[in-house]
Amino acid sequence: MSIQVDDTDRRLLRQLMAEPGLPTAELAARAGVTTATCWRRLERLAEAGILKGQEAVVDWRALGYEVEVSLRFILDKTEPRAFDEFTEAARRVPEVIGIETFLGRVDLRLTVIARDMRHYQEIYRARILTLPHIADIEALMLVATVKHSETLPV
């Protein structure tokens, strides 16, 4: 379902992205609409697939995970099911918090978290190197996140 998004919808989306936990009445007040209008608009945006829902964002660093590594993989594509088998196995690794696919030289990127370097080494040896169809791996250790935003320019 395709809908026309107007200025009122954009105000609601900006406020919702800025503070996702706002009660509907507060969201409506900040966007300058009634609570009923706010609720109807949010329902309409959800039905159109623009709003996919709300989620809890957990800071894994606050839970004691200090290391983040981005692993870039090139798969052995001589096996027709290499991609599917690799991603299926990677999904089962609890410390893999992101799986992305690419066009180009790199096939996939996994984001892996660990409590410390010793823990990362255990994960790498026991869970990552055992993933199927790996032709090459490149590891990039995260030093700092300069910008991360889920907010869109609406």
NORHUKA-V506713 format. One record per residue. N is the residue number from 1. RES is the residue in three letters. SS is DSSP state (H for helix, E for strand, C for the rest). NEAR is the number of other ideal C-beta (glycine too) atoms within 8 Angstrom. D_FIRST is the distance of its C-alpha to the first C-alpha in Angstrom with 2 decimals. Layout:
n=N res=RES ss=SS near=NEAR d_first=D_FIRST
n=N res=RES ss=SS near=NEAR d_first=D_FIRST
//
This chain:
n=1 res=MET ss=C near=5 d_first=0.00
n=2 res=SER ss=C near=3 d_first=3.78
n=3 res=ILE ss=C near=8 d_first=6.54
n=4 res=GLN ss=C near=3 d_first=10.22
n=5 res=VAL ss=C near=9 d_first=12.28
n=6 res=ASP ss=C near=6 d_first=15.74
n=7 res=ASP ss=H near=5 d_first=19.15
n=8 res=THR ss=H near=11 d_first=18.91
n=9 res=ASP ss=H near=10 d_first=15.86
n=10 res=ARG ss=H near=10 d_first=17.87
n=11 res=ARG ss=H near=11 d_first=20.96
n=12 res=LEU ss=H near=15 d_first=19.40
n=13 res=LEU ss=H near=14 d_first=18.11
n=14 res=ARG ss=H near=10 d_first=21.58
n=15 res=GLN ss=H near=12 d_first=23.39
n=16 res=LEU ss=H near=12 d_first=21.41
n=17 res=MET ss=H near=10 d_first=22.04
n=18 res=ALA ss=H near=6 d_first=25.66
n=19 res=GLU ss=C near=6 d_first=26.29
n=20 res=PRO ss=C near=6 d_first=23.77
n=21 res=GLY ss=C near=4 d_first=26.15
n=22 res=LEU ss=C near=10 d_first=26.38
n=23 res=PRO ss=C near=5 d_first=26.37
n=24 res=THR ss=H near=10 d_first=23.75
n=25 res=ALA ss=H near=8 d_first=26.63
n=26 res=GLU ss=H near=8 d_first=27.87
n=27 res=LEU ss=H near=13 d_first=24.48
n=28 res=ALA ss=H near=13 d_first=24.09
n=29 res=ALA ss=H near=7 d_first=27.66
n=30 res=ARG ss=H near=8 d_first=27.25
n=31 res=ALA ss=H near=11 d_first=24.17
n=32 res=GLY ss=C near=6 d_first=26.04
n=33 res=VAL ss=C near=10 d_first=23.95
n=34 res=THR ss=C near=6 d_first=24.79
n=35 res=THR ss=H near=8 d_first=24.03
n=36 res=ALA ss=H near=6 d_first=22.03
n=37 res=THR ss=H near=10 d_first=19.89
n=38 res=CYS ss=H near=15 d_first=19.49
n=39 res=TRP ss=H near=10 d_first=18.47
n=40 res=ARG ss=H near=8 d_first=15.84
n=41 res=ARG ss=H near=12 d_first=14.41
n=42 res=LEU ss=H near=12 d_first=14.50
n=43 res=GLU ss=H near=8 d_first=12.79
n=44 res=ARG ss=H near=9 d_first=9.88
n=45 res=LEU ss=H near=14 d_first=9.87
n=46 res=ALA ss=H near=11 d_first=10.26
n=47 res=GLU ss=H near=7 d_first=7.51
n=48 res=ALA ss=C near=9 d_first=5.08
n=49 res=GLY ss=C near=7 d_first=7.65
n=50 res=ILE ss=C near=9 d_first=9.81
n=51 res=LEU ss=C near=9 d_first=12.52
n=52 res=LYS ss=C near=5 d_first=13.58
n=53 res=GLY ss=C near=5 d_first=16.53
n=54 res=GLN ss=C near=4 d_first=20.10
n=55 res=GLU ss=C near=4 d_first=22.91
n=56 res=ALA ss=C near=3 d_first=26.66
n=57 res=VAL ss=C near=4 d_first=28.13
n=58 res=VAL ss=C near=6 d_first=31.60
n=59 res=ASP ss=C near=6 d_first=34.18
n=60 res=TRP ss=C near=8 d_first=35.82
n=61 res=ARG ss=C near=7 d_first=38.75
n=62 res=ALA ss=C near=6 d_first=39.56
n=63 res=LEU ss=C near=7 d_first=39.86
n=64 res=GLY ss=C near=6 d_first=42.53
n=65 res=TYR ss=C near=10 d_first=40.73
n=66 res=GLU ss=C near=7 d_first=42.35
n=67 res=VAL ss=E near=13 d_first=41.61
n=68 res=GLU ss=E near=9 d_first=38.43
n=69 res=VAL ss=E near=13 d_first=38.68
n=70 res=SER ss=E near=11 d_first=36.28
n=71 res=LEU ss=E near=13 d_first=37.26
n=72 res=ARG ss=E near=11 d_first=36.35
n=73 res=PHE ss=E near=15 d_first=36.77
n=74 res=ILE ss=E near=10 d_first=37.57
n=75 res=LEU ss=E near=12 d_first=37.41
n=76 res=ASP ss=C near=8 d_first=39.82
n=77 res=LYS ss=C near=8 d_first=37.66
n=78 res=THR ss=C near=4 d_first=40.41
n=79 res=GLU ss=C near=8 d_first=38.87
n=80 res=PRO ss=C near=3 d_first=35.71
n=81 res=ARG ss=C near=6 d_first=34.22
n=82 res=ALA ss=H near=13 d_first=35.29
n=83 res=PHE ss=H near=12 d_first=31.88
n=84 res=ASP ss=H near=7 d_first=30.54
n=85 res=GLU ss=H near=11 d_first=33.84
n=86 res=PHE ss=H near=15 d_first=34.15
n=87 res=THR ss=H near=11 d_first=30.72
n=88 res=GLU ss=H near=8 d_first=31.26
n=89 res=ALA ss=H near=11 d_first=34.67
n=90 res=ALA ss=H near=12 d_first=33.57
n=91 res=ARG ss=H near=8 d_first=30.96
n=92 res=ARG ss=C near=6 d_first=33.95
n=93 res=VAL ss=C near=13 d_first=35.86
n=94 res=PRO ss=C near=4 d_first=35.34
n=95 res=GLU ss=C near=9 d_first=36.35
n=96 res=VAL ss=E near=11 d_first=33.66
n=97 res=ILE ss=E near=7 d_first=30.96
n=98 res=GLY ss=E near=7 d_first=28.97
n=99 res=ILE ss=E near=11 d_first=28.42
n=100 res=GLU ss=E near=7 d_first=27.09
n=101 res=THR ss=E near=7 d_first=27.31
n=102 res=PHE ss=C near=8 d_first=28.36
n=103 res=LEU ss=C near=2 d_first=29.18
n=104 res=GLY ss=C near=4 d_first=32.82
n=105 res=ARG ss=C near=3 d_first=36.03
n=106 res=VAL ss=C near=10 d_first=34.66
n=107 res=ASP ss=C near=9 d_first=32.52
n=108 res=LEU ss=E near=15 d_first=31.54
n=109 res=ARG ss=E near=12 d_first=32.22
n=110 res=LEU ss=E near=13 d_first=32.89
n=111 res=THR ss=E near=13 d_first=33.37
n=112 res=VAL ss=E near=16 d_first=36.19
n=113 res=ILE ss=E near=10 d_first=37.71
n=114 res=ALA ss=E near=14 d_first=41.24
n=115 res=ARG ss=C near=7 d_first=43.67
n=116 res=ASP ss=C near=8 d_first=46.20
n=117 res=MET ss=H near=7 d_first=47.46
n=118 res=ARG ss=H near=6 d_first=49.36
n=119 res=HIS ss=H near=10 d_first=46.27
n=120 res=TYR ss=H near=12 d_first=44.30
n=121 res=GLN ss=H near=8 d_first=47.15
n=122 res=GLU ss=H near=9 d_first=46.97
n=123 res=ILE ss=H near=13 d_first=43.21
n=124 res=TYR ss=H near=10 d_first=43.66
n=125 res=ARG ss=H near=8 d_first=46.54
n=126 res=ALA ss=H near=8 d_first=45.44
n=127 res=ARG ss=H near=10 d_first=41.67
n=128 res=ILE ss=H near=13 d_first=40.64
n=129 res=LEU ss=C near=8 d_first=43.48
n=130 res=THR ss=C near=6 d_first=43.02
n=131 res=LEU ss=C near=12 d_first=39.44
n=132 res=PRO ss=C near=7 d_first=39.54
n=133 res=HIS ss=C near=11 d_first=39.68
n=134 res=ILE ss=E near=12 d_first=40.42
n=135 res=ALA ss=E near=8 d_first=42.12
n=136 res=ASP ss=E near=6 d_first=42.19
n=137 res=ILE ss=E near=9 d_first=41.22
n=138 res=GLU ss=E near=7 d_first=41.30
n=139 res=ALA ss=E near=8 d_first=41.29
n=140 res=LEU ss=E near=8 d_first=40.42
n=141 res=MET ss=E near=7 d_first=41.55
n=142 res=LEU ss=C near=9 d_first=39.57
n=143 res=VAL ss=C near=3 d_first=42.01
n=144 res=ALA ss=C near=4 d_first=39.84
n=145 res=THR ss=C near=5 d_first=36.26
n=146 res=VAL ss=C near=3 d_first=36.43
n=147 res=LYS ss=C near=4 d_first=32.81
n=148 res=HIS ss=C near=4 d_first=29.92
n=149 res=SER ss=C near=4 d_first=26.91
n=150 res=GLU ss=C near=5 d_first=23.49
n=151 res=THR ss=C near=7 d_first=22.91
n=152 res=LEU ss=C near=6 d_first=20.73
n=153 res=PRO ss=C near=3 d_first=21.89
n=154 res=VAL ss=C near=7 d_first=19.35
//
